[in-house]
């Protein structure tokens, strides 16, 4: 059951500084009663596990944000449900596909050092052994000055401070879950050989920013299919924001490298509209040309409960 209103307003570390390392763990919970009980107990203890691991380097900025998926909510938490929690909405248009993939839990582990992320993930997974399966695990890293592996700065338009709180945390619209947040994650694989063959000037038109100095193109120079044109969402003339904490991932000897997209918002509707614009187009057919070089292979939506609700799951 949700915590009372005073406790519910205390958020997890959704609004946290960008870090140099992250591990994204998407887990599925076994249907057995003992697996559900184990998972609830670990989620209730998670804040303490983070403190214990983080104490080894107090300057390491270790945090873990935990989200719960629609299919697992009733088993792990019970009624009521967050007002807008639902499965990730799959998108198909021509040869573009944003799949909906399994995911009951998200652990978004962040720190200034990968060893802290690794230690926390190892400790949590040891406690969850036999109760969950890892549907996806990605180890992300900051790439130079917050660039994607395609060479462009990522997350330039992120809100900060009070604006980030207002954009990401549920308020009076769903008071039982105030302080919570919705988060959508997707893993994108890039065809870097094809991308690198595109002239830089055309790359800049596709992204909507200059590559070297990260300056947004003027409106009259930006095509309607530019990534940053399609991801601007306005409601009644006011731009709506999400908080991205995307990370690069991959290995030079592997064909799998790309970007792990993670977007927090107080409502999933904003991020979902961005994705519809990218995959279907605005108008239809004017899709994000980055998708000619990048392929989404996962897609999940989670609700990030307020801290007290998560800790209360360990009470039985």
The 8 nearest C-alpha neighbors of each residue, nearest first, counted from 0:
[[1, 76, 77, 2, 78, 79, 308, 311],
 [2, 0, 308, 175, 3, 176, 7, 79],
 [3, 1, 7, 308, 6, 307, 4, 0],
 [2, 4, 6, 5, 7, 1, 175, 8],
 [3, 5, 7, 6, 175, 8, 2, 174],
 [6, 4, 7, 3, 8, 9, 2, 177],
 [7, 5, 8, 4, 3, 9, 2, 307],
 [6, 8, 4, 305, 2, 9, 177, 5],
 [7, 9, 178, 177, 6, 5, 10, 4],
 [10, 8, 7, 178, 305, 6, 306, 11],
 [11, 9, 178, 305, 306, 179, 8, 12],
 [10, 12, 306, 13, 305, 64, 9, 304],
 [13, 11, 14, 15, 64, 10, 62, 63],
 [14, 12, 11, 15, 64, 10, 263, 167],
 [15, 13, 12, 163, 164, 16, 167, 242],
 [14, 16, 12, 13, 17, 62, 18, 60],
 [17, 15, 18, 14, 60, 244, 159, 13],
 [18, 16, 15, 244, 19, 109, 110, 111],
 [19, 17, 111, 110, 20, 16, 109, 141],
 [18, 20, 141, 111, 140, 112, 110, 17],
 [21, 19, 140, 113, 110, 18, 112, 139],
 [22, 20, 109, 139, 108, 138, 116, 110],
 [21, 23, 138, 108, 137, 139, 107, 116],
 [22, 24, 107, 137, 136, 106, 108, 138],
 [25, 23, 136, 106, 105, 135, 26, 22],
 [26, 24, 105, 135, 134, 102, 104, 133],
 [27, 25, 133, 104, 134, 102, 132, 103],
 [26, 28, 103, 132, 102, 131, 134, 104],
 [29, 27, 131, 130, 103, 30, 26, 132],
 [30, 28, 31, 130, 131, 34, 27, 35],
 [29, 31, 28, 32, 34, 35, 33, 74],
 [32, 30, 34, 33, 29, 35, 130, 28],
 [33, 31, 35, 34, 36, 30, 29, 37],
 [32, 34, 36, 35, 31, 37, 130, 38],
 [35, 33, 130, 37, 31, 36, 32, 29],
 [34, 36, 38, 32, 33, 37, 39, 75],
 [37, 35, 33, 39, 34, 38, 32, 40],
 [38, 36, 34, 40, 35, 39, 33, 41],
 [37, 39, 35, 41, 40, 36, 34, 42],
 [40, 38, 42, 36, 312, 313, 37, 41],
 [39, 41, 313, 43, 37, 38, 42, 36],
 [40, 42, 44, 38, 43, 39, 45, 37],
 [43, 41, 45, 39, 44, 40, 38, 309],
 [42, 44, 310, 313, 312, 40, 41, 45],
 [45, 43, 41, 42, 47, 46, 40, 48],
 [44, 46, 48, 42, 47, 43, 41, 49],
 [47, 45, 49, 48, 44, 50, 43, 310],
 [48, 46, 50, 45, 49, 44, 51, 43],
 [47, 49, 45, 51, 50, 46, 52, 44],
 [48, 50, 46, 52, 47, 51, 53, 45],
 [51, 49, 53, 47, 48, 52, 54, 46],
 [50, 52, 48, 54, 49, 53, 47, 55],
 [53, 51, 49, 54, 50, 55, 119, 48],
 [52, 54, 50, 55, 51, 61, 56, 49],
 [55, 53, 57, 56, 51, 52, 50, 49],
 [54, 56, 53, 52, 57, 51, 115, 59],
 [55, 57, 59, 54, 58, 53, 52, 60],
 [58, 56, 54, 59, 53, 55, 60, 61],
 [59, 57, 56, 60, 111, 61, 53, 54],
 [58, 60, 111, 56, 57, 61, 110, 112],
 [61, 59, 110, 58, 111, 62, 57, 53],
 [60, 62, 110, 59, 53, 109, 115, 63],
 [63, 61, 109, 108, 60, 110, 12, 49],
 [62, 64, 108, 107, 109, 65, 106, 49],
 [63, 65, 107, 106, 12, 11, 13, 108],
 [66, 64, 106, 105, 303, 63, 107, 67],
 [65, 67, 303, 105, 302, 301, 104, 68],
 [68, 66, 104, 301, 302, 103, 72, 303],
 [69, 67, 301, 103, 71, 70, 104, 72],
 [68, 70, 85, 72, 71, 86, 84, 67],
 [69, 71, 68, 72, 103, 73, 86, 85],
 [72, 70, 103, 74, 69, 68, 73, 75],
 [73, 71, 75, 69, 76, 74, 70, 68],
 [72, 74, 77, 76, 75, 71, 78, 70],
 [75, 73, 71, 72, 76, 77, 35, 70],
 [76, 74, 72, 73, 71, 77, 39, 35],
 [75, 77, 72, 73, 74, 0, 78, 312],
 [78, 76, 73, 74, 75, 79, 72, 0],
 [79, 77, 80, 73, 0, 76, 72, 1],
 [78, 80, 77, 81, 0, 1, 73, 76],
 [79, 81, 78, 82, 84, 77, 72, 73],
 [82, 80, 84, 83, 176, 79, 173, 302],
 [81, 83, 84, 80, 173, 79, 176, 172],
 [84, 82, 81, 85, 266, 267, 80, 181],
 [83, 85, 81, 69, 82, 302, 86, 301],
 [86, 84, 69, 83, 87, 300, 68, 70],
 [87, 85, 69, 300, 88, 299, 84, 68],
 [86, 88, 300, 299, 99, 89, 298, 85],
 [87, 89, 86, 99, 90, 271, 98, 298],
 [88, 90, 98, 99, 97, 87, 91, 96],
 [91, 89, 97, 96, 88, 98, 92, 278],
 [92, 90, 96, 95, 97, 93, 89, 278],
 [91, 93, 95, 279, 94, 278, 96, 90],
 [92, 94, 95, 91, 96, 279, 284, 278],
 [95, 93, 92, 96, 91, 291, 278, 290],
 [96, 94, 92, 93, 91, 278, 97, 290],
 [95, 97, 91, 90, 98, 94, 92, 295],
 [96, 98, 90, 89, 295, 91, 298, 99],
 [99, 97, 89, 298, 297, 96, 100, 296],
 [98, 100, 298, 89, 87, 299, 297, 88],
 [99, 101, 298, 297, 98, 299, 102, 87],
 [102, 100, 134, 103, 27, 99, 299, 26],
 [101, 103, 27, 26, 25, 104, 299, 68],
 [104, 102, 68, 27, 71, 67, 26, 28],
 [105, 103, 67, 26, 66, 25, 102, 68],
 [106, 104, 25, 66, 65, 24, 107, 26],
 [105, 107, 65, 24, 64, 23, 108, 63],
 [108, 106, 23, 64, 63, 22, 105, 65],
 [107, 109, 63, 22, 21, 62, 116, 106],
 [110, 108, 21, 62, 61, 20, 116, 63],
 [111, 109, 61, 60, 112, 18, 20, 59],
 [110, 112, 19, 18, 59, 20, 60, 113],
 [113, 111, 110, 114, 115, 20, 19, 59],
 [112, 114, 116, 20, 115, 117, 110, 21],
 [113, 115, 117, 116, 112, 118, 119, 110],
 [116, 114, 118, 117, 113, 112, 119, 110],
 [117, 115, 113, 119, 114, 118, 108, 120],
 [116, 118, 114, 120, 115, 119, 121, 113],
 [119, 117, 115, 121, 116, 120, 114, 122],
 [118, 120, 122, 116, 121, 117, 123, 52],
 [119, 121, 117, 123, 122, 118, 124, 116],
 [122, 120, 118, 124, 119, 123, 117, 125],
 [123, 121, 119, 125, 120, 124, 118, 126],
 [124, 122, 126, 120, 125, 121, 119, 127],
 [123, 125, 127, 121, 126, 122, 128, 120],
 [126, 124, 122, 128, 123, 127, 121, 120],
 [125, 127, 123, 124, 128, 122, 41, 37],
 [128, 126, 124, 130, 125, 131, 129, 123],
 [129, 127, 125, 130, 126, 124, 131, 132],
 [128, 130, 131, 127, 34, 132, 29, 126],
 [129, 131, 34, 127, 128, 29, 28, 37],
 [132, 130, 28, 27, 29, 129, 127, 26],
 [131, 133, 27, 26, 134, 28, 130, 29],
 [132, 134, 26, 135, 25, 27, 131, 136],
 [133, 135, 26, 25, 132, 27, 102, 101],
 [136, 134, 25, 133, 24, 137, 26, 23],
 [137, 135, 24, 23, 25, 133, 138, 134],
 [136, 138, 23, 22, 139, 135, 24, 248],
 [139, 137, 22, 21, 248, 23, 136, 140],
 [140, 138, 248, 21, 246, 247, 20, 22],
 [141, 139, 20, 247, 19, 246, 142, 248],
 [140, 142, 19, 145, 246, 20, 143, 247],
 [141, 143, 146, 145, 140, 144, 247, 147],
 [142, 144, 145, 146, 141, 147, 152, 140],
 [143, 145, 146, 142, 152, 141, 153, 147],
 [146, 144, 142, 152, 143, 141, 153, 147],
 [147, 145, 152, 151, 142, 153, 144, 150],
 [146, 148, 149, 150, 151, 247, 153, 152],
 [147, 149, 150, 247, 146, 257, 142, 258],
 [150, 148, 147, 151, 191, 194, 146, 189],
 [151, 149, 148, 147, 146, 210, 152, 211],
 [152, 150, 146, 210, 147, 149, 153, 213],
 [151, 153, 146, 145, 147, 213, 155, 154],
 [152, 154, 146, 155, 147, 145, 151, 245],
 [155, 153, 157, 156, 243, 152, 244, 245],
 [154, 156, 157, 153, 152, 213, 145, 158],
 [155, 157, 154, 158, 240, 153, 242, 243],
 [158, 156, 154, 242, 155, 159, 243, 241],
 [159, 157, 163, 162, 156, 242, 240, 160],
 [160, 158, 163, 162, 161, 157, 164, 14],
 [159, 161, 163, 162, 164, 158, 14, 165],
 [160, 162, 164, 163, 165, 159, 158, 166],
 [161, 163, 165, 160, 164, 159, 158, 166],
 [164, 162, 159, 158, 166, 160, 161, 165],
 [163, 165, 161, 167, 162, 166, 168, 160],
 [164, 166, 162, 163, 167, 168, 161, 265],
 [167, 165, 163, 164, 264, 240, 241, 265],
 [166, 168, 264, 265, 164, 263, 165, 180],
 [169, 167, 265, 180, 178, 179, 164, 165],
 [170, 168, 265, 177, 178, 179, 180, 173],
 [171, 169, 177, 172, 174, 173, 168, 178],
 [170, 172, 174, 173, 177, 169, 175, 176],
 [171, 173, 170, 174, 169, 177, 82, 176],
 [174, 172, 171, 175, 176, 170, 177, 82],
 [173, 175, 171, 177, 176, 172, 170, 4],
 [176, 174, 173, 177, 1, 4, 7, 3],
 [177, 175, 174, 179, 173, 7, 178, 81],
 [178, 176, 170, 169, 174, 8, 179, 7],
 [177, 179, 8, 10, 168, 305, 169, 9],
 [180, 178, 304, 305, 303, 169, 177, 168],
 [179, 181, 303, 168, 265, 169, 167, 302],
 [182, 180, 302, 264, 263, 265, 301, 267],
 [181, 183, 263, 301, 262, 300, 302, 264],
 [182, 184, 300, 262, 299, 261, 301, 263],
 [185, 183, 261, 260, 299, 298, 182, 262],
 [184, 186, 298, 297, 260, 259, 187, 295],
 [185, 187, 259, 297, 295, 296, 260, 258],
 [186, 188, 295, 294, 258, 257, 293, 259],
 [187, 189, 257, 294, 293, 256, 255, 295],
 [190, 188, 293, 257, 191, 292, 256, 187],
 [191, 189, 292, 192, 193, 194, 293, 188],
 [190, 192, 194, 193, 189, 195, 149, 292],
 [191, 193, 195, 194, 190, 196, 189, 197],
 [194, 192, 196, 191, 195, 190, 292, 197],
 [195, 193, 191, 196, 197, 192, 292, 190],
 [194, 196, 192, 197, 193, 191, 198, 149],
 [195, 197, 193, 194, 198, 192, 191, 199],
 [198, 196, 195, 194, 199, 202, 201, 193],
 [199, 197, 201, 200, 202, 196, 195, 194],
 [198, 200, 202, 201, 203, 197, 210, 195],
 [199, 201, 203, 202, 198, 204, 209, 197],
 [202, 200, 204, 203, 199, 198, 205, 197],
 [203, 201, 199, 205, 204, 200, 206, 198],
 [202, 204, 200, 206, 201, 209, 208, 205],
 [203, 205, 207, 201, 202, 206, 221, 225],
 [204, 206, 225, 202, 203, 207, 288, 226],
 [205, 207, 226, 203, 225, 204, 208, 202],
 [206, 208, 204, 225, 203, 216, 227, 205],
 [209, 207, 215, 216, 214, 203, 206, 213],
 [208, 210, 213, 214, 203, 211, 212, 215],
 [211, 209, 151, 213, 212, 203, 208, 150],
 [210, 212, 213, 209, 151, 150, 214, 152],
 [211, 213, 214, 210, 209, 208, 152, 151],
 [214, 212, 209, 210, 208, 211, 152, 215],
 [215, 213, 209, 208, 212, 216, 210, 211],
 [216, 214, 208, 207, 209, 213, 217, 227],
 [217, 215, 208, 207, 221, 220, 214, 218],
 [218, 216, 220, 219, 221, 215, 207, 208],
 [217, 219, 221, 220, 216, 222, 215, 228],
 [218, 220, 217, 221, 222, 216, 223, 207],
 [221, 219, 217, 218, 216, 222, 204, 207],
 [220, 222, 218, 219, 216, 207, 204, 217],
 [223, 221, 224, 225, 220, 204, 205, 207],
 [224, 222, 225, 228, 221, 285, 229, 281],
 [223, 225, 287, 222, 285, 286, 288, 226],
 [226, 224, 205, 207, 228, 206, 222, 223],
 [227, 225, 206, 287, 229, 228, 207, 205],
 [226, 228, 230, 229, 225, 207, 206, 231],
 [229, 227, 225, 226, 230, 231, 223, 224],
 [228, 230, 226, 227, 231, 276, 277, 225],
 [229, 231, 273, 227, 228, 232, 226, 276],
 [232, 230, 229, 228, 227, 233, 238, 273],
 [233, 231, 239, 238, 230, 234, 273, 269],
 [234, 232, 238, 237, 236, 239, 235, 231],
 [233, 235, 237, 236, 238, 232, 239, 269],
 [236, 234, 237, 233, 238, 239, 232, 231],
 [235, 237, 234, 233, 238, 232, 239, 231],
 [238, 236, 233, 234, 235, 239, 232, 240],
 [237, 239, 233, 232, 234, 240, 236, 231],
 [240, 238, 232, 233, 237, 234, 269, 241],
 [241, 239, 166, 238, 242, 158, 157, 264],
 [240, 242, 264, 263, 166, 262, 243, 167],
 [241, 243, 263, 262, 157, 158, 264, 244],
 [244, 242, 262, 261, 245, 154, 241, 263],
 [243, 245, 261, 246, 262, 242, 17, 154],
 [246, 244, 260, 259, 261, 243, 258, 247],
 [247, 245, 139, 259, 258, 140, 141, 248],
 [246, 248, 258, 139, 140, 147, 257, 148],
 [249, 247, 139, 256, 257, 258, 140, 138],
 [250, 248, 256, 255, 257, 251, 253, 247],
 [249, 251, 253, 252, 256, 248, 255, 254],
 [252, 250, 253, 249, 254, 256, 255, 248],
 [253, 251, 250, 254, 249, 255, 256, 248],
 [254, 252, 250, 255, 251, 249, 256, 248],
 [253, 255, 256, 252, 251, 250, 249, 190],
 [256, 254, 253, 249, 188, 257, 250, 189],
 [257, 255, 249, 248, 188, 254, 189, 250],
 [256, 258, 188, 189, 187, 248, 247, 249],
 [259, 257, 247, 187, 246, 260, 248, 186],
 [258, 260, 186, 246, 245, 185, 187, 247],
 [259, 261, 245, 185, 184, 258, 186, 262],
 [260, 262, 184, 245, 243, 244, 183, 259],
 [261, 263, 243, 183, 242, 182, 241, 260],
 [264, 262, 182, 242, 181, 167, 241, 243],
 [265, 263, 167, 241, 266, 181, 166, 180],
 [264, 266, 167, 168, 169, 180, 181, 166],
 [267, 265, 264, 268, 181, 269, 83, 180],
 [266, 268, 269, 270, 181, 271, 264, 265],
 [269, 267, 271, 266, 270, 272, 83, 273],
 [270, 268, 272, 271, 267, 273, 266, 232],
 [271, 269, 273, 272, 267, 268, 274, 241],
 [272, 270, 268, 274, 273, 269, 267, 275],
 [273, 271, 275, 269, 274, 270, 268, 276],
 [274, 272, 230, 270, 276, 271, 275, 277],
 [273, 275, 277, 271, 276, 272, 278, 270],
 [276, 274, 272, 278, 279, 277, 273, 271],
 [277, 275, 280, 273, 281, 274, 279, 229],
 [276, 278, 287, 274, 286, 275, 280, 279],
 [277, 279, 275, 286, 276, 280, 274, 95],
 [280, 278, 275, 283, 92, 276, 286, 277],
 [281, 279, 286, 283, 285, 276, 284, 282],
 [282, 280, 283, 276, 285, 286, 229, 284],
 [281, 283, 280, 285, 284, 276, 279, 286],
 [284, 282, 280, 281, 279, 285, 286, 276],
 [283, 285, 280, 286, 279, 282, 281, 92],
 [286, 284, 280, 224, 281, 283, 282, 223],
 [285, 287, 280, 277, 284, 278, 224, 279],
 [286, 288, 277, 224, 289, 226, 290, 225],
 [289, 287, 290, 291, 205, 286, 224, 225],
 [290, 288, 291, 287, 292, 293, 205, 226],
 [289, 291, 293, 288, 292, 287, 294, 95],
 [290, 292, 289, 288, 293, 294, 287, 95],
 [291, 293, 290, 190, 289, 189, 194, 294],
 [294, 292, 189, 290, 188, 291, 187, 289],
 [293, 295, 188, 187, 290, 296, 189, 292],
 [296, 294, 187, 97, 186, 297, 185, 188],
 [295, 297, 186, 187, 294, 98, 298, 185],
 [298, 296, 185, 186, 100, 98, 295, 99],
 [297, 299, 185, 99, 100, 98, 184, 87],
 [300, 298, 87, 184, 183, 99, 100, 102],
 [299, 301, 183, 87, 182, 86, 68, 184],
 [302, 300, 68, 67, 66, 182, 181, 303],
 [301, 303, 181, 66, 67, 180, 304, 182],
 [302, 304, 66, 180, 179, 65, 181, 67],
 [305, 303, 179, 302, 309, 308, 306, 66],
 [304, 306, 179, 10, 178, 7, 308, 307],
 [305, 307, 11, 309, 10, 308, 9, 310],
 [308, 306, 310, 309, 305, 6, 311, 7],
 [309, 307, 311, 2, 305, 310, 306, 1],
 [308, 310, 306, 311, 307, 312, 43, 304],
 [311, 309, 43, 307, 312, 308, 313, 306],
 [312, 310, 308, 313, 309, 314, 43, 307],
 [313, 311, 43, 39, 314, 310, 309, 315],
 [312, 314, 43, 40, 311, 39, 315, 310],
 [313, 315, 312, 311, 43, 40, 310, 39],
 [314, 313, 312, 40, 36, 39, 311, 43]]
